[in-house]
Amino acid sequence: MLVKSVACKIDRPVGLYMNQEKQDKRKNQILHAALKVLIHNGYEHSRMDDIVKESQLSKGALYWYYKSKKEIYLDLVNFWVTRYSVTINHLAETNKPAPRQLNSLFNYFIDQYESDPDPFKALTEFWAIAQQDDDFKNKLQKVYSHFLEVLEKIISKGVKEGDFKKVKLRITAMSIMLNIESINWFTLFEPHGVSAREYIQTISDFILAGLLKKK
């Protein structure tokens, strides 16, 4: 009877019968589908059935991993944070001078936006959800707190090495973060002839000009 239940048509993966690599692949498949549904329908009008259809998995497989759309979208935040954090943390750990680290950070985000704007579109939706849901608010708060710490580390390095003026770390880091986040504006509104890359490059020049210590 146990063997028959494992092979049932709902395609439900059972821990011992599915290796970790396949489980991760299935979860990624679900999360990518959920991202498309979120962008197309918005969070409020997204349904588990929509994600099932987009993922091309069975309903049983989807519910094995996630019990609700909220659980999926909270994990989607984790998914993108993990993807971006590897590079962001690496940029902060390199031996490059702080000005070059900041430039690399700006370039990384604009490269990501141009290659795949969907996560940036989703982020604006998550902001809206966070106003109503404490779980999303707390998760995003942790994400931005970590990002601020990375920025503060770069700024502090620049001050210590004599590249940057002495500034208030948290305020400066918040200013940089908010300017990077302004990429999301381009997912919502008509740019009026200004590309996201041109905007970010100009803003990064302004920020560095204000930070650099005159020699």
C-alpha positions in Angstrom: 0.0 0.0 0.0 2.9 2.4 0.8 4.4 1.9 -2.7 1.1 2.6 -4.3 0.6 5.8 -2.4 4.0 7.1 -3.4 3.2 6.5 -7.1 -0.2 8.1 -6.9 -1.3 10.6 -9.6 -1.1 13.7 -7.6 2.7 13.6 -8.0 3.4 14.3 -4.4 7.1 14.1 -3.6 8.0 12.1 -0.5 11.2 13.1 1.4 13.1 9.8 1.0 12.1 9.3 -2.6 13.2 12.7 -3.9 16.8 14.0 -3.5 17.6 17.5 -2.4 18.6 18.6 -5.9 15.2 17.7 -7.3 13.4 19.3 -4.4 15.2 22.5 -4.9 14.5 22.4 -8.6 10.7 21.9 -7.9 10.7 24.8 -5.4 12.5 27.1 -7.9 9.9 26.1 -10.5 7.1 27.1 -8.2 8.8 30.4 -7.2 9.5 31.4 -10.8 5.8 30.6 -11.6 4.6 32.6 -8.6 6.7 35.6 -9.6 5.0 35.6 -13.1 1.6 35.3 -11.5 2.4 38.1 -9.0 3.5 40.5 -11.8 0.5 39.7 -14.0 -2.3 39.6 -11.3 -0.9 41.4 -8.3 -0.8 39.7 -4.9 -4.5 40.3 -4.0 -5.7 38.5 -7.2 -3.1 35.8 -7.3 -4.4 32.3 -6.5 -2.8 29.0 -5.8 -4.5 27.6 -8.9 -2.8 30.2 -11.0 0.6 29.2 -9.7 -0.2 25.5 -10.3 -1.1 26.3 -13.9 2.0 28.5 -14.5 4.4 26.0 -12.9 2.9 23.1 -14.8 3.0 21.0 -11.7 0.2 19.2 -10.0 -1.8 20.8 -7.2 -0.6 18.0 -4.9 3.1 18.9 -5.7 2.5 22.6 -5.0 0.7 21.9 -1.7 3.5 19.6 -0.6 5.9 22.5 -0.5 3.6 25.4 0.3 0.3 25.5 2.2 -0.7 29.0 1.0 0.2 31.8 -1.5 1.4 33.9 1.4 3.9 31.2 2.3 5.1 31.1 -1.3 5.6 34.8 -1.6 7.4 35.1 1.7 9.7 32.4 0.4 10.0 34.3 -2.9 11.5 37.2 -0.9 14.1 34.7 0.5 14.8 33.4 -2.9 15.7 36.7 -4.4 17.6 37.9 -1.3 19.8 34.8 -1.4 20.4 35.3 -5.1 21.4 38.9 -4.8 23.2 38.7 -1.4 26.0 36.5 -2.7 27.2 39.2 -5.1 26.4 42.1 -2.8 28.4 40.6 0.1 31.3 39.7 -2.3 31.5 43.3 -3.5 31.8 44.5 0.1 34.5 42.0 0.8 36.8 42.8 -2.1 40.0 44.7 -1.8 38.9 47.4 -4.2 38.9 51.0 -2.9 35.5 52.0 -1.5 34.6 54.3 -4.4 35.0 51.4 -6.8 33.0 49.1 -4.5 30.1 51.6 -4.6 30.4 51.9 -8.4 30.3 48.1 -8.7 27.2 48.0 -6.5 25.3 50.5 -8.6 26.4 48.8 -11.8 25.3 45.4 -10.4 21.8 46.5 -9.7 21.3 48.3 -13.0 22.7 45.2 -14.9 20.2 43.0 -13.0 17.4 45.4 -13.8 18.2 45.4 -17.5 18.6 41.6 -17.7 15.5 40.8 -15.6 13.2 43.6 -14.4 10.6 41.2 -12.9 12.0 41.0 -9.4 12.0 44.8 -9.3 8.4 44.9 -10.4 7.6 42.3 -7.7 9.3 44.4 -5.0 6.9 47.3 -5.5 4.1 44.8 -4.9 5.8 43.5 -1.7 6.1 47.1 -0.5 2.3 47.4 -0.8 1.7 44.1 1.0 4.1 45.1 3.8 1.8 48.0 4.7 -1.0 45.5 5.5 0.9 42.4 6.6 3.4 42.4 9.5 5.1 39.1 8.3 6.1 40.8 5.0 7.0 44.0 6.8 9.3 42.2 9.2 10.9 40.1 6.4 11.6 43.2 4.2 12.9 45.1 7.3 15.5 42.4 7.8 16.5 42.5 4.1 17.0 46.3 4.2 18.7 46.2 7.5 21.3 43.8 6.1 21.7 45.9 3.0 22.3 49.0 5.1 25.0 47.2 7.0 26.8 46.3 3.8 26.6 49.9 2.7 27.8 51.2 6.0 30.8 48.8 5.8 31.8 50.2 2.4 31.4 53.8 3.6 33.3 53.2 6.8 36.1 51.6 4.8 36.2 54.7 2.5 36.4 57.0 5.5 39.2 55.0 7.2 41.3 54.8 4.0 40.9 58.5 3.3 38.8 58.2 0.2 35.6 59.6 1.7 34.8 62.5 4.0 33.8 61.8 7.5 30.0 61.3 7.3 27.1 59.9 9.4 27.1 56.3 8.3 23.5 55.4 8.7 22.1 58.5 7.0 24.6 58.2 4.1 23.8 54.4 3.7 20.1 55.1 3.7 20.6 57.8 1.1 22.5 55.4 -1.2 20.0 52.6 -0.6 17.0 54.8 -1.4 18.6 56.0 -4.6 19.3 52.4 -5.7 15.7 51.5 -4.8 14.5 54.3 -7.1 15.2 51.9 -10.0 11.7 50.6 -9.2 10.2 53.9 -10.4 11.1 52.8 -13.9 8.9 49.7 -13.5 5.8 51.8 -12.9 6.0 55.0 -14.9 6.9 56.5 -18.2 10.7 57.4 -18.1 10.3 60.4 -20.4 13.3 59.7 -22.5 15.6 58.8 -19.5 16.9 55.3 -19.3 17.3 53.5 -15.9 21.0 53.1 -16.6 21.5 56.8 -17.4 19.6 57.8 -14.3 21.6 55.4 -12.0 24.9 56.5 -13.5 24.1 60.1 -12.9 22.9 59.6 -9.4 26.0 57.5 -8.5 28.2 60.3 -9.8 26.4 62.8 -7.6 26.7 60.5 -4.6 30.4 59.8 -5.1 31.1 63.5 -5.7 29.5 64.3 -2.3 31.4 61.6 -0.6 34.9 61.9 -2.1 37.5 63.7 0.0 39.2 66.5 -1.7 42.9 65.9 -2.0 
